[in-house]
C-alpha cells in the first residue's frame, strides 16, 4: 500500500483504491484529500496540475469512469474504486494518443502547464460528442454532435491556457474529430 502525507489524526485516515491508468493503486490519506492531491502527492502522478485549486482553470482535468472532471474538486474517498485516466495513461499501450500527436503538429502548447488538462478534456469532449451529449451551442438533436470550431471552443471553455495556444488547440481537436 502506498501512502500520502499521513493525517495527524488517525481517525481521519482513509484507505482508497483508485484504478489509475489501468493499474489498481491503494493509498492511505486524510479523508479531506482531493483526487488531485491523491494522484500527485500520494501516487506520484504529476500530469494533472494544480492551477487554481478552485475548479476554475481546468489544469487538473482527468477522466473518471470515462467522464472529464476537475480533480481538484473531488474528495478521493468518494471515488474509491473509480477508474481514472490521466495524461500519462491517455494513449494506453499505443505510444502517443492521436490528440497528443495533433497538439504537437498544431503547436497547441507553449509552456505546457495546462496541456495535460487540455488533452484529457479534449478526449472527454470527443467521447461526449460521439455519444450525442449537447453543449450550449449544439445545433440539432439526437446522434453524434458535429464538432465545429464553435462547438469545440464552447466545450473547452473550462480549460484556460495562459499562453494563448487556443487556435492550435481547436485545430488539433478538429483534426482528431474529423
Secondary structure as UniProt FT lines:
FT   STRAND          2..3
FT   HELIX           10..12
FT   STRAND          13..20
FT   TURN            21..22
FT   STRAND          23..30
FT   TURN            31..32
FT   HELIX           35..37
FT   HELIX           38..42
FT   TURN            59..60
FT   STRAND          61..64
FT   TURN            65..66
FT   STRAND          67..70
FT   HELIX           71..73
FT   HELIX           76..79
FT   TURN            80..81
FT   STRAND          83..85
FT   HELIX           87..89
FT   TURN            90..93
FT   HELIX           98..105
FT   TURN            106..107
FT   TURN            113..114
FT   HELIX           115..130
FT   TURN            131..132
FT   TURN            136..137
FT   HELIX           149..155
FT   TURN            156..158
FT   TURN            162..163
FT   HELIX           166..177
//
